[in-house]
Amino acid sequence: MATLQLPHLNQSLLSSSSASPFAAYARKIPGRHSTRRLLPVASLPSGPAHTTRREFIFETAAAPLALAALAGAPAPAKSEEPALSEWERVYLPIDPGVVLLDIAFVSDDMNHGFLLGTRQTILETKDGGNTWVPRSISSAEDEDFNYRFNSISFKGKEGWIVGKPAILLYTSDAGESWERIPLSAELPGDMVYIKATGEKSAEMVTDEGAIYVTSNRGYNWKAAVQETVSATLNRTVSSGISGASYYTGTFNTVNRSPDGKYIAVSSRGNFYLTWEPGQAFWQPHNRAVARRIQNMGWRSDGGLWLLVRGGGLYLSKGTGITEDFEEVPVQSRGFGILDVGYRSKDEAWAAGGSGILLRTTNGGKSWTRDKAADNIAANLYSVKFVTDDKGFVLGNDGVLLRYLG
């Protein structure tokens, strides 16, 4: 594999040697840490001690019904309060302002999982996600930082966690203990994604487009691309990539296919980029839609889905990487759709701002809105199906939905 070539940076960017201590990076002041655009939303405290406005109205309306029943008079007709038929909310022991970012389960024990978020949030479950307890990792508490844990992945009992400011954690015993792997201070960008790929092996991506692979437990890493995305665009800006001159050097979102392909959206949503194993550089693509891109990812059949700002959803024609998309009508009510997760080849769920939750049962050709989620005062950022019958929706204000099926 190629070594990452960057001006003014050492070629060996990731190492566990004492020559590249984490402290050199830790002295830097953390910048803006969001790899996704978070939509502001008014939220209410969760839990039995607090009542939402909707619940207050419903309870107030129910009082005359009880009095009428006691008096023997016929009760007036009432509208039914919608309920989540296929999802339930799981209340978590965390601060309301926490944004949940990723979830993963131990491959050898699908009841044992971990949930990540902002404000150094790590939660653990051993009953399949029904209940969660805070998990303290001593190796992540050595410095005075409030880490944002971005990504987690397991392969067997081996697991990896990455976060910002730069932190890499590794476990070989299903998360019973976590070891901190030292990183170079010259790492280009913030680590936003990691994938466990085999024994002592993983693949890691930064928001500047650096992709690294390790096969020895993270002590040495090799660059899979020869340059960052900024360097690639400097070479290709004359090729007609619209919006490249406004590129700030970071991704807005990045998603990986099961066979190792990546698709990433530029920070302003002007264009998108793709990478396949064996390619030396990211490949930029003009967006095929008028509105700016919010997020992109892979369908179960190998095609692409594309979300635009303002609530639009597009599907690629055919499979593989392409620039040919067609719009699919959705009832987004003008709220942005932020992520899509496929449960099977035909069934998928989309989630977004103000509790929007959509479902398709025909591969994405048509979508219906689950109105029961409208009373959730949160933005839903991520849809994750761990297995066909185990799925979760992650949001801000500590909102977690669990799939019931």
Salt bridges, closest charged atoms under 4 A:
GLU81 OE2 - ARG54 NH1 3.84
GLU86 OE2 - ARG359 NH1 2.92
GLU88 OE2 - ARG402 NH2 2.61
ASP102 OD1 - LYS384 NZ 3.35
GLU124 OE2 - HIS112 NE2 2.54
GLU124 OE1 - ARG135 NH1 3.23
GLU143 OE1 - ARG180 NH1 2.96
GLU176 OE2 - LYS126 NZ 3.60
GLU179 OE1 - ARG217 NH2 2.98
ASP190 OD2 - LYS164 NZ 3.09
GLU203 OE1 - ARG256 NE 2.98
GLU227 OE2 - ARG235 NH2 2.59
ASP259 OD2 - LYS261 NZ 3.91
ASP301 OD1 - ARG299 NE 3.05
GLU323 OE2 - HIS285 ND1 3.02
ASP324 OD1 - LYS317 NZ 3.80
GLU327 OE2 - ARG291 NH2 3.88
GLU347 OE1 - ARG343 NH1 2.68
GLU347 OE2 - ARG359 NE 3.52
ASP374 OD1 - ARG333 NH2 3.58
ASP374 OD2 - ARG369 NH1 2.63
